C-alpha cells in the first residue's frame, strides 16, 4: 500500500506571495508607466530641436507630463504652449 504525504506549507507560502504581488500590482504598474513617460519626455526634448529648429528651452517648457498613480493607471505626455 502507498502512503502519500503532502506538505502544504510551501504551497500556502507561494499563495501568500501571489496575494501580496496582486495587491502591489497597481503601484508597480504606475511606477513603470511613470518611468516610461519620463523617458519619452526626455527623448522628445532631446530630439525635437534637431528636427524643428525650435530651441530646446522652448520645447522643454512646452512638453508637459501627467503622472500615473495606483488609482489612475494613465500617464500622458503632451505639448502646451511654449
Legacy VTK file of the C-alpha trace (Angstrom):
# vtk DataFile Version 3.0
C-alpha trace
ASCII
DATASET POLYDATA
POINTS 82 float
0.000 0.000 0.000
1.163 3.520 -0.818
1.198 6.355 1.643
1.297 9.887 0.238
2.089 12.888 2.389
1.859 16.407 1.120
3.404 19.369 2.893
1.066 22.266 2.091
3.193 24.899 3.837
5.197 25.646 0.687
2.038 25.906 -1.401
0.412 28.218 1.126
3.537 30.387 1.255
3.524 30.686 -2.546
-0.152 31.642 -2.489
0.544 34.344 0.091
3.324 35.775 -2.099
0.945 35.856 -5.060
-1.651 37.700 -2.977
0.917 40.311 -1.933
2.064 40.717 -5.544
-1.552 41.192 -6.613
-2.016 43.928 -4.024
1.117 45.759 -5.204
0.386 45.381 -8.924
-1.302 48.810 -9.366
1.619 50.572 -7.658
4.177 48.697 -9.737
2.257 49.415 -12.940
2.062 53.141 -12.118
5.787 53.218 -11.392
6.595 51.610 -14.756
4.236 53.953 -16.620
5.845 56.988 -14.988
9.331 55.755 -15.814
8.419 55.247 -19.475
6.642 58.618 -19.579
9.758 60.344 -18.244
11.937 58.622 -20.844
9.544 59.675 -23.617
9.673 63.286 -22.457
13.473 63.211 -22.320
13.714 61.824 -25.844
11.251 64.378 -27.234
13.101 67.292 -25.621
16.403 65.844 -26.842
15.460 65.217 -30.487
12.812 67.785 -31.368
15.198 70.787 -31.570
17.201 68.993 -34.269
14.068 68.210 -36.275
12.245 71.535 -35.933
14.855 74.186 -35.220
12.899 75.288 -32.127
15.133 75.941 -29.143
15.495 73.237 -26.530
14.462 75.758 -23.870
11.124 76.406 -25.610
10.442 72.697 -26.144
11.360 71.905 -22.558
8.804 74.454 -21.324
6.117 73.241 -23.729
6.278 69.476 -23.081
4.184 68.550 -20.039
3.502 65.217 -18.372
0.774 63.803 -16.185
1.865 61.028 -13.896
0.091 57.752 -13.266
-0.975 56.636 -9.798
-2.223 53.313 -8.436
-5.773 54.645 -8.709
-5.271 56.171 -12.176
-3.127 53.963 -14.402
-2.676 56.544 -17.123
0.443 58.572 -17.923
0.398 61.347 -20.513
2.950 63.416 -22.380
1.539 66.425 -24.180
2.524 69.802 -25.548
1.011 73.056 -24.386
2.286 76.452 -25.485
5.981 77.158 -25.406
LINES 1 83
82 0 1 2 3 4 5 6 7 8 9 10 11 12 13 14 15 16 17 18 19 20 21 22 23 24 25 26 27 28 29 30 31 32 33 34 35 36 37 38 39 40 41 42 43 44 45 46 47 48 49 50 51 52 53 54 55 56 57 58 59 60 61 62 63 64 65 66 67 68 69 70 71 72 73 74 75 76 77 78 79 80 81
